Structures are given as structure tokens and as C-alpha cells.
Amino acid sequence: MNVVLASGNAGKLAELGSLLAPLGVELTSQQALGIPEAEETATSFIENALIKARHAAAASGKPAIADDSGIVVPALGGAPGVRSARYAGSPSDAAANNDKLVAALQGIDDRRAYFYCALVFMRAHDDPAPLIATARWHGRIVDAARGNGGFGYDPHFQVDGLNLTAAQLSAPLKNQISHRGKAAAALVGSIRRALDETRDSART
């Protein structure tokens, strides 16, 4: 199954491509197809994921998967939230985003944070029943960046229960325990069940 990923983020393409491989799903980024990014006008991750998936499916004529994710810091009123990718302004700049987040938390003892992921799969742009999966990954924000893996806020996100940031984890471990990994596992299950139902209907 060839599916369009409603993102041009190489890190997301690699992570989701690996996670969805068991279903035989081949992901192609919308950027590779010349599809521009959708305007994310909603205030929630789920709504923005729906906007992006619908846009990619309509432009490509193929099924689409969209991921809308970010980091939520309760002590900052939920920021960066849906503005995570452009927290420090446009265009997106991971280093600037991290610098702004660390600066915003100076003098604040409560460093709790969680990554949130909403994944949406649409069979077509007018799919009336898109598949949706969500997950959270809890940790805390640390001032000093650690690790060379991952992307985005990973070097400053220390995972609960581990003395490691997300950027210090191996790719297989991160895929297993991260917000995107858990959401993808749930979405894979939903897609598998949907495919099974389609095959069963075809046989009857």
C-alpha cells in the first residue's frame, strides 16, 4: 500500500516508515510529490492532523497519514503545544525552539512535560470515518542538551524512569516507548482490523 505522509519532516518519515513497515505500507512524503504544506488553523493536535491528512489525500489521490505532535509543558500553560514546530517563529528552527523553551522555564521548578501525538489515516480525502490514534510520553525538560539522536525537542526531554533524554535513546527503544511509537502501534492495529474487515466483506 502506497500512502502519502502529510509532512516533509525526514525524521518523522523515517520513524513512521519503520513503525508501519509490518503492514507493508510504503510511505512517501508529500514534499517528494510536490504537495505544499496545509495551513494548520486548529487549536488541537487531532484537528490539525485531520486537516493535514485531508489535504494530502486530496492533492495526491492516495490514502494519507498525518501526524500532529508536539510538546506540552503544564507550567507554561500547555505551551508550546500545537505551536511546537514554530515556537520561536517561522520557519521552523529546532535550536531556536529549544532555546526559547529553556529560557521560558528559568526560575520554574516544575519541569514536567509530555510529548503528545495524534495520528490520522484517511483512505481518501472524503473518508467519513478516518482512523485516529493518540498517545502521550511523559518526562521533564532539562536545561543542558544531551544526545545526538532524534530531532526537535528530544535533546532537552528527559524520559520519566530513565536518566536519558529522548535524543540519547536507540531508535528501536524510542520507537517502542515514544508518543509516536505508541500512537503508531495503535494505528497499525486499527488499519489491520480495517483491512481484515474489507477482506471479509469481499468474501461474503
C-alpha positions in Angstrom: 0.0 0.0 0.0 1.4 3.4 -1.0 0.5 6.1 1.4 1.3 9.7 1.5 2.8 11.2 4.7 1.4 14.7 5.2 4.8 16.0 6.2 8.2 16.9 4.8 10.0 16.1 8.0 12.7 13.5 7.3 12.8 12.3 10.9 9.0 11.7 11.0 9.2 9.9 7.7 12.0 7.6 8.9 10.3 6.8 12.3 6.8 6.2 10.8 8.1 4.3 7.9 9.8 1.9 10.2 6.8 1.6 12.5 4.3 1.0 9.7 6.5 -1.4 7.7 4.9 -4.6 9.2 1.7 -3.7 7.3 3.5 -3.4 4.0 2.9 0.3 3.9 5.3 2.3 1.8 5.3 5.9 2.9 6.1 8.8 0.5 6.4 12.3 1.9 4.1 14.9 0.4 7.2 17.0 -0.2 8.5 14.4 -2.6 5.3 14.7 -4.6 5.4 18.5 -4.7 2.4 18.9 -2.3 2.7 22.1 -0.2 2.0 22.0 3.5 -1.5 22.5 4.7 -2.3 25.6 6.8 -2.7 24.4 10.4 -5.5 26.5 11.7 -6.9 24.4 14.5 -6.1 24.6 18.2 -5.8 20.9 18.9 -3.4 18.2 17.6 -6.2 15.9 16.4 -7.9 18.7 14.4 -4.6 19.7 12.8 -3.8 16.1 11.9 -7.2 15.8 10.2 -6.6 19.0 8.2 -3.2 17.7 7.1 -4.3 14.2 6.2 -7.3 15.5 4.2 -5.1 18.0 2.3 -2.5 15.3 1.4 -5.2 12.8 0.3 -7.0 15.4 -1.9 -3.8 16.6 -3.5 -2.4 13.1 -4.2 -5.4 11.0 -4.8 -3.9 8.4 -2.4 -4.5 7.3 1.2 -2.8 9.6 3.6 -1.3 9.6 7.1 -0.8 12.7 9.1 1.0 13.2 12.4 0.4 16.2 14.5 2.6 16.2 17.6 4.4 18.5 20.0 5.5 19.0 23.5 3.2 20.3 26.3 4.6 21.9 29.4 1.9 22.4 32.1 3.9 25.1 33.9 3.8 27.2 30.7 0.0 26.8 30.3 0.4 24.0 27.8 2.9 25.8 25.6 4.5 25.1 23.1 1.6 22.8 22.3 0.3 22.9 18.7 2.9 25.7 18.1 5.8 23.3 18.9 7.4 23.3 15.5 7.3 27.1 15.2 7.5 28.1 18.9 10.3 30.5 18.1 8.7 31.7 14.9 8.7 30.7 11.2 10.4 29.0 9.5 10.7 26.1 12.0 14.1 26.1 13.8 14.7 23.3 16.3 17.6 25.1 18.0 15.7 28.3 18.4 12.7 26.4 19.7 14.7 24.7 22.4 16.5 27.9 23.4 13.1 29.6 23.9 11.7 26.7 25.9 14.7 26.5 28.2 14.6 30.3 28.7 10.9 30.3 29.5 11.4 27.7 32.3 14.2 29.6 34.0 13.3 30.0 37.7 10.4 27.5 37.4 10.8 24.3 39.5 8.1 22.4 37.8 9.8 20.9 34.7 7.1 18.3 33.9 6.3 17.9 30.2 4.9 15.4 27.8 5.0 14.8 24.1 1.6 14.3 22.5 1.0 12.6 19.2 -2.2 12.4 17.1 -2.0 10.1 14.1 -4.7 10.1 11.4 -5.2 7.7 8.5 -7.6 8.6 5.7 -8.4 6.3 2.9 -9.5 9.3 0.7 -9.9 13.0 1.2 -13.7 12.5 1.9 -13.2 9.4 4.2 -16.2 9.7 6.6 -14.5 7.5 9.3 -10.8 8.3 9.5 -8.7 6.1 11.8 -7.3 8.1 14.7 -4.8 7.2 17.4 -3.3 9.3 20.2 -0.6 8.8 22.8 1.5 10.7 25.4 5.1 10.3 26.5 5.9 11.8 29.9 9.2 13.3 31.1 10.8 16.6 32.1 12.7 19.5 30.5 16.4 19.7 31.2 18.5 22.8 30.6 21.5 21.1 29.0 21.0 19.3 25.7 22.1 15.7 25.8 22.4 13.2 22.9 22.7 13.3 19.2 19.7 11.2 18.1 16.1 12.1 17.4 15.0 15.6 16.4 13.1 18.6 17.7 13.0 18.8 21.5 14.5 15.4 22.1 17.8 16.6 23.5 16.1 18.5 26.3 13.4 15.9 27.1 14.4 13.6 29.9 12.3 10.5 29.8 10.4 9.5 33.0 12.1 6.5 34.6 15.3 6.9 32.7 18.3 9.2 33.2 18.4 9.7 29.5 16.9 12.2 27.1 15.0 11.1 24.1 18.0 12.1 21.9 20.1 9.5 23.8 17.8 6.6 23.1 18.4 4.0 20.4 16.0 4.2 17.5 14.4 0.8 18.3 13.8 1.8 22.0 12.5 5.2 21.1 10.1 3.7 18.6 8.8 1.3 21.3 8.2 3.8 24.1 7.7 7.2 22.5 4.4 9.0 21.9 4.7 8.5 18.2 5.7 4.8 18.7 2.7 4.1 20.9 0.3 6.0 18.6 1.6 4.2 15.6 1.2 0.8 17.2 -2.4 1.7 17.9 -2.9 2.9 14.4 -1.3 -0.2 12.9 -3.8 -2.3 14.9 -6.7 -0.2 13.6 -5.5 -0.4 10.0 -5.0 -4.1 10.2 -8.5 -4.6 11.6 -9.9 -2.4 8.8 -8.1 -4.4 6.1 -9.4 -7.7 7.7 -12.9 -6.3 7.6 -12.6 -5.3 4.0 -11.3 -8.8 3.0 -14.1 -10.5 5.0 -16.7 -8.3 3.2 -15.2 -9.2 -0.2 -15.5 -12.9 0.6 -19.2 -12.7 1.6 
